[in-house]
Amino acid sequence: MNLSINPTDKILIITAYPEDLAVACGGFISKYNKQIDILCINRALNDAIYDEFIEITDKADVNKVYIQQPTEAFNKDFISSVDISPYSIILIPNKEDNNSERQYISNELLKELLEKQSHKSNLQILRYENWNPIKEANYYENITDVIDKKREIILSYKKTEGMNFADRVLNLNKFRTFTSNLNGLATHVEAYFIDNLSAYLCKPDIINEITDKDFSNNEIEIFLNEQKAQDKINDLKKRLQNKKIIIFCAGEFSRCLFKNYDLSGLNIIAIADRRFEEERIHEFYGIKCIKPQDIKNTDCDMILISAYDFVKFYDILTNTIIKDCDIEIAPIIQTNLSDIMQGNCSNKICTHPFHIISIVPTGHCITCCPAYIKNFTIGNVFKNDFGNIWNGKRAKYLRNALKNGDYTTCDLKTCIYMELKDKKELYKYYETNSEDIKMPDTIFMGWDYDCNVACITCRNEIIKNDENKLRELQAIEQSVLDACKNAKLFYTSGNGDPFGSSYARNLIKKVVEINPQIKFLIHTNGVLCNENICNELNITDKIKGVTFSIHASCKETYDKIVRYGNFDKVIENLKWVSTLKKDGKIETITLVFVVHKLNYRDMKDFVKLAEEFGAIASFRHYRQWTNNTEYKYDDMAVFDKSHPEYCEFVKILQDKIFGSPHCLLEPGLKLLRD
């Protein structure tokens, strides 16, 4: 398709992040800067983001900059403050982008503006690609003549300083010429998608297989196929006979499901979604549409959540919509152990939610690593008594789900903590003749992020507790100490370092005083883990196991990943810990290696390092945490099929050394080897 841009056309770019302007639209902005206004919408906009945004827009020399931070709900003042009537072209993010802020712009904000305000009849909507490529680009902007200007704009984004980030972006623009209609006419292009305005604003009265005949979502369809969706729907039909069901969520997941699978055996009486609050849709594949707030006034026995992110929508339902109701909730497509585990798992269960508790800085309680349980919380110590949380409604829901083989709250492909045991062993966790569970025997210290190093897999810079943070930690502390009185194990989790944090060291002393019999699992970066500090804390004879997060087998790689660390000191301390294991004073040593582009070639030697010290080399895949924004997931994730170094990574994984008893691959990585 062709996009005709006249010198008199006004152009509006709506963005959520400063880097989007640089990465996605830097060339377009450089060509048409005098015609462009920028509208930044980010509900978490802070001073650092604001400063970078202003610097980038100054560098790009655009006419006007709007800065707006709307609340979750639209308000009339905000909508009326942005006048879209002068614009001939409006740029918004790629519709395939999974980021919630970008989705907010694409799917909610612009539609609201177009509906509430006047706009040009010939308005064109142009979608830009960012970290998620546009699958079917239909317009390419030749940026050959402004490539140096785009580089300059990218380099004004401070998080890219000292990196070859700009080169990577521009190489993508160079590659895009081969997929465009400008091959041979341009050296660099940016890819866009021209969206049809009437299609964008379309709100049909009915959604069904006819109106959806051209609709598809390959990612969801692949997922449903892998999950054997029809088999699971058939199981639901048998299990939920005669139960009146409401489907919650009518997004693309539901559209794929209803379009491609037979749900006729389920007694579905309605489908609820926020989109039905204002839109004209009154029928979804023959099902009555209702507003979420009408669920509690509807006679139903079960709510089935039809979405990727079950935990998110479970929270929405239980925290707001049906807060005081006892309607049963379940995923429409549940994740089972058999989906990833080999063999018969019907009599096996993960026992973590029956005896383990982790408390995070917000006071939320979790029964596993937040990443492995998709941040499913069972309560908050600032709002409820710890005992009521441990045997509360959410905790019982989670345990019952696991007993029924439903692991939808779990990320089975990455979980390394899966503690599969025979279901008959659950009796030891319950109080006699009661549905309540005994208080947890293992406490995870997940609330202190203070650390003496900054691993790039975790954070951009060192995090230290200030006075405000210490007050927050101390507010949690009494609940923790109460839980420790009868606990058997205290785990200093990998969120911070137990020896690098003065708060953590003081807390460990208090735990020992209140429960002298308790044992410790120490998770540390290893720089300060030595005999002197363990003796000072009175835990040398109380250590059950030690985990060192090292991420490298040699100093050269280590120095790229662990800022302010000391590889030689870590190895020296590892030698001391290994003598404790040889003497039978501790049970386990684990060496953690978060796999990514900068270190995967060290993996074989890392197993050898573990073998040398009688340890387990635990390999885990890279995640994009809140505090590590410098390195982007797509660039680091060599284990992803789309990564240019994926084949080399998989070839390394085939080495027989990864079959060593000293090697532990998380399930998702193990699948690449099998």
FIFILUM-608588 format. One line per 3 residues: number of its first residue (from 1); for each residue x, y, z of C-alpha. Coordinates in steps of 0.25 Angstrom, whole numbers, plus 5000, padded with zeros to 4 digits. Each point is the difference from the previous one (the first is absolute). Layout:
N
NUM> X Y Z ~ ... .
This chain:
674
1> 5000 5000 5000 ~ 5004 5014 4998 ~ 5000 5012 5010 .
4> 4999 5014 4994 ~ 5006 5010 5010 ~ 4998 5014 4995 .
7> 5008 5012 5006 ~ 4988 5006 5007 ~ 4995 4987 5007 .
10> 5001 5000 5015 ~ 5005 4987 5006 ~ 4998 4995 5014 .
13> 5008 4989 5006 ~ 4995 4993 5013 ~ 5010 4993 5008 .
16> 5002 4994 5014 ~ 5015 5000 5001 ~ 5011 5009 4995 .
19> 5008 4989 4993 ~ 4988 4997 4991 ~ 5002 5013 4994 .
22> 5015 4997 4997 ~ 4999 4985 4996 ~ 4987 5000 4993 .
25> 4998 5013 4994 ~ 5013 5007 5000 ~ 5002 5001 4985 .
28> 4985 5004 4998 ~ 5001 5011 5010 ~ 5013 5005 4994 .
31> 4994 5001 4986 ~ 4987 5007 5005 ~ 5004 5006 5013 .
34> 4994 5014 4997 ~ 4986 4994 4998 ~ 5000 4991 5012 .
37> 4994 5001 5014 ~ 5003 4989 5011 ~ 4990 4995 5010 .
40> 5007 4992 5012 ~ 4990 4991 5007 ~ 5007 4992 5012 .
43> 4993 4998 5013 ~ 5013 4998 5007 ~ 5007 5012 4994 .
46> 5011 5004 5009 ~ 5011 5011 5000 ~ 5010 4991 4993 .
49> 4991 4996 4989 ~ 4995 5015 4999 ~ 5014 5005 4999 .
52> 5004 4990 4989 ~ 4987 5003 4993 ~ 5003 5015 4999 .
55> 5014 4997 4996 ~ 4996 4991 4989 ~ 4989 5010 4995 .
58> 5009 5012 5001 ~ 5011 4992 4992 ~ 4989 4996 4989 .
61> 4995 5015 5000 ~ 4986 4997 5000 ~ 4990 5011 5001 .
64> 4992 4997 5012 ~ 5000 4990 5011 ~ 4988 4996 5008 .
67> 5003 4993 5014 ~ 4988 4993 5005 ~ 4998 4989 5011 .
70> 4986 4995 5001 ~ 4995 4992 5010 ~ 4995 4985 4998 .
73> 4986 5006 4996 ~ 4998 5010 4990 ~ 4996 5014 5005 .
76> 4993 5011 4992 ~ 5010 5010 5003 ~ 5011 4992 4994 .
79> 4993 4996 4988 ~ 4996 5015 4997 ~ 5014 5005 5002 .
82> 5005 4993 4988 ~ 4995 5005 4987 ~ 5002 4990 4988 .
85> 4992 5008 4990 ~ 5012 5006 4993 ~ 5007 4987 4997 .
88> 5000 4993 4987 ~ 5009 4989 5005 ~ 5000 4993 5014 .
91> 5011 4990 5003 ~ 4997 4990 5011 ~ 5008 4987 5005 .
94> 4999 4987 4993 ~ 4988 4992 5003 ~ 5008 4987 5002 .
97> 5008 5007 5012 ~ 4998 4993 5013 ~ 5003 5012 5009 .
100> 4988 5005 5008 ~ 5004 5015 4998 ~ 5001 4998 4985 .
103> 4987 4992 5000 ~ 4993 5011 5008 ~ 5004 5010 4989 .
106> 4996 4991 4988 ~ 4987 4994 5005 ~ 4994 5010 5010 .
109> 5006 5014 4999 ~ 4999 5003 4986 ~ 4986 4994 4998 .
112> 4995 5008 5012 ~ 5006 5013 4993 ~ 4994 4997 4987 .
115> 4986 4997 5005 ~ 5000 5012 5010 ~ 5006 5010 4990 .
118> 4999 5004 4986 ~ 5011 4996 4990 ~ 5003 5001 4986 .
121> 4992 4991 4991 ~ 5013 4996 4992 ~ 5008 4997 5013 .
124> 5010 4989 4998 ~ 5005 4991 5012 ~ 5014 4996 4999 .
127> 5005 4989 5009 ~ 5015 4999 5003 ~ 5008 4988 5004 .
130> 5009 5000 5013 ~ 5005 4988 5007 ~ 4989 4991 4994 .
133> 5001 5000 4985 ~ 4988 5003 4991 ~ 4997 4987 4994 .
136> 4993 5006 4987 ~ 5006 5013 4998 ~ 4994 5007 4988 .
139> 5007 5014 5000 ~ 5015 5002 5000 ~ 5006 5014 5003 .
142> 5014 5002 4993 ~ 5009 5006 5011 ~ 5013 4999 4992 .
145> 5002 5015 5000 ~ 4998 5002 5014 ~ 5007 4988 5006 .
148> 5010 5008 5007 ~ 4990 5009 5007 ~ 4992 4987 5005 .
151> 5013 4995 5006 ~ 5002 5013 5007 ~ 4986 4999 5005 .
154> 5002 4986 5005 ~ 5013 5004 5007 ~ 4993 5011 5008 .
157> 4992 4989 5007 ~ 5010 4998 5012 ~ 4998 4985 5002 .
160> 5007 4997 4987 ~ 5012 5008 5004 ~ 5013 4992 4998 .
163> 4993 4989 4992 ~ 4998 4996 4986 ~ 4985 5002 5001 .
166> 4999 5010 4989 ~ 5008 4991 4991 ~ 4990 4988 5003 .
169> 4988 5009 4997 ~ 5005 5005 4987 ~ 5004 4986 4996 .
172> 4986 4996 5001 ~ 4996 5012 4992 ~ 5010 4996 4990 .
175> 4995 4985 5000 ~ 4986 5006 4998 ~ 5003 5004 4986 .
178> 5001 4986 4995 ~ 4986 4997 5005 ~ 4994 5014 4994 .
181> 4997 5005 4986 ~ 5012 5009 5001 ~ 5011 4990 4999 .
184> 5010 5006 4991 ~ 4994 5014 5002 ~ 5004 5002 5014 .
187> 5010 4996 5010 ~ 4992 5001 5013 ~ 4985 5000 5002 .
190> 4990 5000 5011 ~ 4988 4990 4999 ~ 4986 5005 5003 .
193> 4985 4995 4999 ~ 4990 5009 4994 ~ 4987 4997 5008 .
196> 4986 5002 4994 ~ 4993 5010 5008 ~ 4986 4994 4998 .
199> 5005 4986 5004 ~ 5008 5006 5012 ~ 4987 5007 5005 .
202> 4991 4988 4996 ~ 4990 4996 5012 ~ 4992 4988 4994 .
205> 4986 4997 5007 ~ 5004 4985 4999 ~ 5013 4993 5000 .
208> 5000 4986 4994 ~ 5006 4990 4991 ~ 4995 5009 4988 .
211> 5005 5013 5005 ~ 5013 4994 5004 ~ 5002 4992 4987 .
214> 5013 5008 4998 ~ 5004 5001 5014 ~ 5013 4992 5005 .
217> 5010 5001 5010 ~ 5012 4990 4997 ~ 5006 5001 5014 .
220> 4987 4996 5007 ~ 4996 4990 4990 ~ 5014 4993 5002 .
223> 4999 5001 5015 ~ 4986 4993 5000 ~ 5004 4989 4990 .
226> 5012 4997 5010 ~ 4991 5000 5011 ~ 4991 4990 4993 .
229> 4988 5010 5003 ~ 4989 4991 4995 ~ 5004 4988 5009 .
232> 5000 5010 5012 ~ 4986 5006 4996 ~ 4995 4985 4999 .
235> 5005 4997 5014 ~ 4993 5013 5004 ~ 4987 4995 4994 .
238> 5000 4988 5008 ~ 5004 5006 5013 ~ 4991 5012 4999 .
241> 4987 4993 4996 ~ 4988 5009 5002 ~ 5008 5011 5007 .
244> 4996 5014 4995 ~ 5013 5007 4995 ~ 5004 5014 4998 .
247> 5012 5002 4991 ~ 5008 5012 5004 ~ 5008 5008 4989 .
250> 4996 5001 4986 ~ 5013 5004 4994 ~ 5009 4993 4989 .
253> 5002 4988 5008 ~ 4985 4997 5001 ~ 4998 5004 4986 .
256> 5010 4989 4995 ~ 4995 4990 5010 ~ 4985 5002 4996 .
259> 5004 5001 4985 ~ 5008 4987 4999 ~ 4995 4991 5011 .
262> 4987 4993 5004 ~ 4995 5006 5014 ~ 4985 4996 4997 .
265> 5000 4989 5011 ~ 5003 5011 5011 ~ 4987 5007 5006 .
268> 5005 5014 4998 ~ 4989 5010 5004 ~ 5008 5013 4997 .
271> 5014 5006 4997 ~ 5005 5012 5008 ~ 5010 5011 4996 .
274> 5003 5015 5002 ~ 4998 5002 4986 ~ 4985 4998 5001 .
277> 4998 5012 5009 ~ 5000 5009 4989 ~ 5001 4993 4987 .
280> 4988 4995 4992 ~ 5004 4986 5000 ~ 4988 4992 5005 .
283> 5003 4986 4995 ~ 5013 4992 5000 ~ 5000 4987 4992 .
286> 4985 4998 5004 ~ 5003 5003 5015 ~ 4993 5012 5008 .
289> 5010 5011 5003 ~ 5000 5006 5014 ~ 5008 5011 5008 .
292> 5010 4994 5010 ~ 4992 5007 5011 ~ 4988 4992 4996 .
295> 5006 4987 5003 ~ 4997 5000 5015 ~ 4985 5002 4996 .
298> 5000 4988 4991 ~ 4996 4986 5004 ~ 5013 4993 4997 .
301> 5008 4989 5006 ~ 5014 5002 4994 ~ 5008 5011 4993 .
304> 5010 4995 4989 ~ 5011 5010 4997 ~ 5003 5000 4985 .
307> 5014 5007 4999 ~ 5015 4998 5000 ~ 5002 5007 5013 .
310> 4991 4992 5010 ~ 5006 5006 5013 ~ 4998 5014 4995 .
313> 4985 4998 4997 ~ 4998 4991 5013 ~ 5005 5012 5008 .
316> 4991 5010 4993 ~ 4988 4990 5003 ~ 5003 4997 5014 .
319> 5005 5014 5004 ~ 4989 5008 4994 ~ 4989 4994 4992 .
322> 4996 4988 5008 ~ 5007 5004 5013 ~ 4990 4995 5010 .
325> 4994 4988 4991 ~ 5004 4986 5001 ~ 4999 4996 4985 .
328> 5010 4990 4996 ~ 5011 5005 4990 ~ 5008 4992 4991 .
331> 5008 5001 4987 ~ 4993 4996 4987 ~ 5013 4994 4995 .
334> 5008 4995 5012 ~ 5014 4997 5001 ~ 5003 4985 5004 .
337> 5013 4994 5005 ~ 4999 4990 4989 ~ 5001 5012 4990 .
340> 5015 5000 5003 ~ 5004 4989 5009 ~ 5002 4986 4995 .
343> 4993 4988 5005 ~ 4987 4999 5009 ~ 4999 5012 5009 .
346> 4986 4997 5005 ~ 5005 4996 5014 ~ 5010 5010 5001 .
349> 4999 5015 5005 ~ 5009 5012 5003 ~ 5000 5002 5015 .
352> 5005 5014 5000 ~ 4987 5007 5003 ~ 4998 4990 5012 .
355> 5012 5004 5008 ~ 5008 5012 4994 ~ 4998 5015 5001 .
358> 5007 5012 4994 ~ 4997 5014 5003 ~ 5004 5011 4990 .
361> 5002 5015 5003 ~ 4986 5004 4998 ~ 4995 4990 5011 .
364> 4994 4990 4990 ~ 5002 4985 5004 ~ 5004 4990 4989 .
367> 5002 4985 5001 ~ 5011 4999 4990 ~ 5009 5009 4992 .
370> 4991 5011 4994 ~ 5005 4997 4986 ~ 4997 4986 5001 .
373> 4986 5002 5006 ~ 4997 5012 4991 ~ 4999 5009 5012 .
376> 4988 4993 5005 ~ 4998 5006 5014 ~ 4993 4993 5012 .
379> 4999 5013 5008 ~ 5007 5012 5006 ~ 5006 5001 5014 .
382> 4996 5015 5000 ~ 4985 4997 4999 ~ 4998 4987 5007 .
385> 5005 4991 5011 ~ 5011 4990 4995 ~ 4992 4988 5005 .
388> 4988 5005 4992 ~ 5008 5002 4988 ~ 5006 4986 5001 .
391> 4987 4993 5001 ~ 4992 5011 4992 ~ 4991 4998 4988 .
394> 5011 5003 4990 ~ 5009 4990 5006 ~ 4990 4989 5000 .
397> 4996 5003 4986 ~ 5015 4998 4996 ~ 5001 4987 5008 .
400> 4987 4994 4994 ~ 5004 5004 4986 ~ 5013 4992 5002 .
403> 4993 4988 5006 ~ 4991 5000 4988 ~ 5012 5000 4990 .
406> 4998 5015 4996 ~ 5014 5007 4999 ~ 4995 5012 4993 .
409> 5006 5010 5010 ~ 5013 4993 4998 ~ 5011 5003 4989 .
412> 5003 4985 4998 ~ 5011 5003 4989 ~ 5009 5008 5009 .
415> 4997 4995 5014 ~ 5012 4993 5007 ~ 4993 4999 5013 .
418> 4990 4990 4996 ~ 4999 4991 5012 ~ 4992 4988 4995 .
421> 4996 4990 5011 ~ 4990 4989 5002 ~ 4986 5007 5003 .
424> 4999 4990 5012 ~ 5011 5008 5007 ~ 4991 5012 5001 .
427> 4994 4995 5013 ~ 5012 5005 5008 ~ 4997 5015 4996 .
430> 4986 5000 5005 ~ 4995 5002 5014 ~ 4993 4988 5006 .
433> 4985 4999 4995 ~ 5001 5014 4994 ~ 5001 5006 4986 .
436> 5010 5010 5005 ~ 5015 4998 4997 ~ 5011 5000 5011 .
439> 5008 5013 5000 ~ 5011 5000 4990 ~ 5013 4993 5003 .
442> 5008 5008 4990 ~ 5001 5015 4999 ~ 5006 5007 4988 .
445> 5006 5014 5002 ~ 4995 5007 4988 ~ 4998 5014 5005 .
448> 5014 5006 5000 ~ 5007 5004 4987 ~ 5012 5006 5007 .
451> 5013 4994 4993 ~ 5014 5003 4999 ~ 5001 4997 4985 .
454> 4992 5003 4988 ~ 4998 4988 4991 ~ 4995 5004 4986 .
457> 4990 4989 5001 ~ 4993 5007 5012 ~ 5003 5015 5000 .
460> 5006 5011 4993 ~ 5008 5006 5013 ~ 5002 4996 5014 .
463> 4987 5001 5009 ~ 5002 5004 5014 ~ 4990 5002 5011 .
466> 4997 5015 5003 ~ 4992 5004 5013 ~ 4987 4999 4993 .
469> 5003 4986 4995 ~ 5005 4996 5014 ~ 4987 5005 5006 .
472> 4992 4991 4990 ~ 5008 4988 5003 ~ 4999 5002 5015 .
475> 4985 5000 4998 ~ 5000 4986 4994 ~ 5010 4995 5011 .
478> 4991 4996 5011 ~ 4991 4992 4991 ~ 5013 4993 4995 .
481> 5006 4997 5014 ~ 4986 4994 5005 ~ 5000 4991 4988 .
484> 5015 4996 5003 ~ 4997 4995 5014 ~ 4995 4987 4996 .
487> 5007 4999 4986 ~ 5011 4990 4997 ~ 5007 5007 4988 .
490> 5003 5015 4997 ~ 5003 5003 4986 ~ 5008 5013 4997 .
493> 4995 5001 4986 ~ 5007 5006 4987 ~ 4993 5013 5000 .
496> 5011 5006 5008 ~ 5013 4995 5007 ~ 4999 4996 5015 .
499> 5014 5004 5003 ~ 5000 5013 4992 ~ 4988 5005 5007 .
502> 5001 5006 5014 ~ 4985 4998 5002 ~ 5001 4985 4995 .
505> 5012 4997 5010 ~ 4992 5006 5012 ~ 4988 4992 4996 .
508> 5007 4987 4999 ~ 5006 5003 5014 ~ 4985 5002 5005 .
511> 4995 4987 4993 ~ 5011 4992 5007 ~ 4997 5006 5014 .
514> 4985 4997 4998 ~ 5002 4986 4995 ~ 5014 4994 5003 .
517> 4996 4987 4993 ~ 4997 5006 4986 ~ 5009 4997 4988 .
520> 5004 5010 4989 ~ 5000 4999 4985 ~ 5010 5011 4996 .
523> 4998 5006 4986 ~ 5011 5010 4997 ~ 5009 5006 4989 .
526> 5012 4994 5008 ~ 5009 5012 5002 ~ 4997 5001 5015 .
529> 4997 4986 5003 ~ 5012 4996 5009 ~ 5002 4993 5013 .
532> 5002 5013 5008 ~ 4986 5005 4996 ~ 4993 4987 5002 .
535> 5006 4999 5014 ~ 4997 5014 5003 ~ 4985 4997 4997 .
538> 5001 4987 5008 ~ 4995 4992 4988 ~ 5012 4992 4996 .
541> 4994 4987 5006 ~ 4986 5003 4996 ~ 5002 5001 4984 .
544> 4993 4989 4993 ~ 5004 5005 4986 ~ 5007 5011 4993 .
547> 4996 5006 4986 ~ 5010 5009 4993 ~ 4995 5008 4988 .
550> 5012 5001 4991 ~ 4995 5000 4986 ~ 5014 4997 4994 .
553> 5012 4990 5000 ~ 5011 5010 4999 ~ 5004 5014 5004 .
556> 4999 5006 4986 ~ 4985 4996 4999 ~ 4997 5003 5014 .
559> 5005 5014 4999 ~ 4990 5003 4989 ~ 4988 4995 5008 .
562> 5003 5003 5015 ~ 5003 5014 5002 ~ 5008 5004 5013 .
565> 5003 4985 5002 ~ 5013 4992 5002 ~ 5001 4987 4993 .
568> 5013 4996 5008 ~ 4993 5003 5013 ~ 4988 4991 4996 .
571> 5008 4988 4996 ~ 5008 5002 5013 ~ 4987 5000 5008 .
574> 4995 4988 4992 ~ 5012 4992 5004 ~ 4997 5002 5015 .
577> 4985 4996 4998 ~ 5004 4988 4992 ~ 5008 4995 5012 .
580> 4988 5001 5009 ~ 4993 4991 4990 ~ 5011 4990 5000 .
583> 5000 5000 5015 ~ 4985 4997 5000 ~ 4996 5013 5006 .
586> 4992 5005 4989 ~ 4991 4992 4990 ~ 5001 5008 4987 .
589> 5007 5010 4992 ~ 4993 5006 4988 ~ 5007 5009 4990 .
592> 4989 5009 4992 ~ 5002 5004 4985 ~ 4990 5008 4994 .
595> 5001 4997 4985 ~ 5001 5012 4990 ~ 5008 5005 4988 .
598> 5012 5004 5008 ~ 5003 4987 5007 ~ 4994 4988 4993 .
601> 5014 4996 4994 ~ 5004 4998 5015 ~ 4990 4990 5003 .
604> 5008 4987 4998 ~ 5012 5006 5008 ~ 4990 5004 5011 .
607> 4996 4985 5002 ~ 5014 4997 5001 ~ 5002 5011 5011 .
610> 4988 4993 5008 ~ 5006 4987 4999 ~ 5013 5005 5005 .
613> 4993 5005 5013 ~ 4990 4989 5001 ~ 4989 5009 4997 .
616> 4987 5001 4990 ~ 5001 5009 4988 ~ 4986 5006 4999 .
619> 4997 5006 4987 ~ 4988 5010 4999 ~ 4995 5008 4988 .
622> 5001 5015 5000 ~ 4988 5009 5005 ~ 4997 5014 4998 .
625> 4999 5005 5015 ~ 4995 5014 5004 ~ 5014 5004 5004 .
628> 5008 4995 4988 ~ 4995 5009 4988 ~ 5014 5002 4994 .
631> 5000 4987 4993 ~ 4988 4996 4991 ~ 4994 4986 5001 .
634> 4999 4998 4985 ~ 5015 5003 4998 ~ 5004 4992 5012 .
637> 4991 4987 4998 ~ 5009 4991 4992 ~ 4990 4989 5004 .
640> 4989 5006 4992 ~ 4999 4994 4986 ~ 5000 5014 4994 .
643> 5013 5004 5006 ~ 5012 5000 4989 ~ 5009 4992 5010 .
646> 4989 4990 5003 ~ 5006 4988 4991 ~ 5014 5002 5007 .
649> 4993 5000 5013 ~ 4992 4987 4998 ~ 5013 4993 4994 .
652> 5007 5003 5013 ~ 4989 4994 5008 ~ 5002 4987 4993 .
655> 5013 4998 5006 ~ 5000 4987 5009 ~ 5005 5008 5012 .
658> 4986 5006 5002 ~ 4996 4986 5004 ~ 5009 5000 5012 .
661> 4994 4998 5014 ~ 5006 5013 5003 ~ 4992 5008 4990 .
664> 4985 5004 5002 ~ 4993 5007 4987 ~ 4987 5006 5003 .
667> 4989 4993 4992 ~ 4999 5010 4989 ~ 5015 4999 4997 .
670> 5000 4985 5002 ~ 4989 4999 4989 ~ 5010 5006 4990 .
673> 5010 4989 5003 ~ 4990 4988 5000 .
